[in-house]
Amino acid sequence: MDLVGVVVDLLHLEDALNRVTERANAPIQDGQAIRRPLSVVSANLDHIAQFGRQGRWYDTLDYALGLPESRSSSTFQHGTGNEDWLVLLDGAPLVAEATRLTGEPWPRLAGSDIIGPLLDRAEAEGLTVGFLGGSYVVQRILSRTVTRNRPNLKVSGYWAPDRKDLVDHESSVRLAESIRASRTQILVVGLGKPRQELWMAKYGPATGANVLLAFGAVVDFLAGSVQRAPDWASDNGLEWAWRLALEPRRLARRYLVDDPPSLIRLRRESRLVSSATPAGVANPSERHPLSAGGAETISPRSEEGAGTENSFIPAGRHADVTVLAVTYNNADTVEDLISSLRVQTRGLSLRVVVADNGSRDSTVELLARHPDVMTVRTGGNLGYAGGINAVMRHADDSEAVLVLNPDLRVEPGAIGLLLDRMRRSGAGIVVPRLLESDGSTYMSLRREPSIATAVGDALFGARFTGRPGWASELDYDAESYQHPHRIDWATGAALLIRGSLAKRLGSWDEQFFLYSEEVDFFRRAREGGASIWYEPASQMTHHMGGSGSSTSLNALMAINRIRYIRKYHGKSYASGFRSAVLLAELLRSYKPSRRGIFKTVLDEDSWSDLPRPSGGPQSPDSLETFPSGTVIIPAHNEEAVIARTLRHLAGLAASGAVEVIVACNGCTDHTAKIAASFPGVKVLEVGAASKVAALNAADEAASRWPRIYLDADIEMTPTAVQMVFDRLTHSDVLAARPAFEYDHSQASPPVRAFYRARRRIPSTNEALWGAGVYGLTEAGHARFGEFPPLTADDLFVDQQFETWEKAILNTPPVRVVTPRTVASLFAVLQRHYRGQAEFVEKAAKLSSAAPIPTGLHGRGGTGSRRTARELLGSIRGPGSALDAAAYASFVVRARLRQKGIAACSGNYKWERDNSSRA
């Protein structure tokens, strides 16, 4: 019977006793059972809460690998259902559900009910019995009680370990060896849920026992230290209330918080299953397509993927795992990483690809000493997500992708263990145990961020680590780091991603630059139906500091937590979370490393000053791998600015890495001559002074995709070009634009106030228009064919795509020089409003209009109301209020002026801002 993901064996008492004693009588050789022990579990509501579908330890018992030391390096045996686990029916609600599903009554087989008859059989058949659990005092009482009441029972030993010993691997190994030396046949394990089941799964085979009984409080019951519920309470399903009354402090959470949800799900998620189905797996072929059916081996390298041991697989050949690392001044650690990866090639084919984010030390030179390591120089500091995205395409032909920090040392066998866990459990992502440099376990497991966890962490930090999980994002429980299980997410220093999942999820979100990008990736994986597993047998040593540490990076970490919450939650929730972050920074503002962060979190205008992607000159070797595409620049009398724009693209054009086309439309100055002076730049002369005509003419002349359409006065770095081309080439988006920043350093105070307010309006960061640049794939361009005769080409393009078809990239920002004078700003605004009016009119004629966009400067109807709400919501104090007032006054006046011009003549000219071109 499948009860919320836990498969229970429906047996009567005699059948259960026969199963246990039959296995207990199996022969033992050299103190070791010949086959894996039979682990017997009593399933009640608490077991479902712990190991059921919604439980923290779901699937953990079914695929336990046992002690790492007991495996061979290539073949791993694991539990195969009823053969190794016997799950008995316990608890009145479960008994009632079994009766409902089968139509016949079933007995309750609690550990406290079965232990008496089982000890009777053990005594009669001469089986040796050991007792593990309880305090030392309870064990002494139990010893005297057993001697008095069962004089013929062969007791092999009593073990009362401290909890700290149970969560310590070496101590648990010694404990298991002690039990093995006693030649115990039946081991009664009373450590409490879930500790007893987890300990049995990991260390049970090493005890040498034939049978392990996870019977919780049985040791206390046998010793008489805990009173059993009277018959009237047990018969009426009230044993829980009796135990709660006796031990309210210990059991209140279990009975009043954890168990009720399981009781509700019990009726909805229960069904009968075949007796051949492995225990705990309702349908393994569905949930674990790569691991159905028992023991499995790690596949040896195929001849195609095989290479010389200690060497890495080149591009173009299949690799079991492609390792991706992002470096930035990591000369002190990168050699250690590479050498530790070479050890992993014994039995696995690996490809190693490193994205170097503009290191200024000897990192690149050190990597060059390894010809089988593919090094991609990104041309700037793209951030962690940007670096991963730059090299992810090199993992397309791999079973899995392993993302690693450059300051890691991969311990022997670690990658094979991660891959094995992925294959066995069907996981989408698997993370290893991370070790500090001194060998201690690094607390790397995390829970999904929430207001509650943020408040708990703000108030308590690393103190009171035993607080409830809902009040701490970090998992402090030492037991969590001893056993494999499902998690929400973990520190992104090391994660193995199933290849198909990596392709499905696509690019990492580059808005985070550094920190929180892994939280976002893990969440998208979970929402896509993938499970995330922690595998403690796989170990990697993290030297820390690969990203460096500074007050600005600490501030970025705090800000990116807020950005993450804003991405997935509404405004009110995000505001509450931001308040919790402010509280945390206020309480820690006395620390040197946190000084100024509270002010930064409070002042959103300062967020743009935090570390972000930056570009640099492209080196010759990086140009060889530069993504292909075309940059189209329409220009009308732009002699004052065209050289400034082309200077950034000159190296790309001269090398032929990118096709650069300047389409001069109706130029009467030296724009064409200046553009032609740049080697590799193709210049077109279009007679009409029309931006649309220039765009269409350049499209006809261009030969490459994707394409970037760049205004002649916008400066775009090669790194930004690369990131846009990469995203358009290697993802499903059809359109994208880079980040942008306003340069209003030479503008008058009213103009600066206008652009400060505009930058605070969220919708200005959600569309393709507004930056003077956007990119299209061939399929995206096919949505409309030729550019129509509209002033606002970027607005038109933006409205051709759904939200999920376009991307705003966190690139090194393009530089948008704002108008300097009030008059010039009015001219630009009038052109914008005319473009909007043309778009709406054309859309109405075609009867195929997408919704009018909301944002730029406030549009009629719903758009204006939304912009007004966002403008009011951007006010954080007197300064931002004055900026908002300036913005509103410019918009109202410009709209009225545009309406007046339209009413008077309807004849327009192209309003040009010459002040920024001075």
Summary of the structure (lengths in Angstrom):
residues: 918
radius of gyration: 33.4
end to end distance: 79.5
largest distance: 112.6
contacts: 3137
relative contact order: 0.06
helix: 45%
strand: 17%
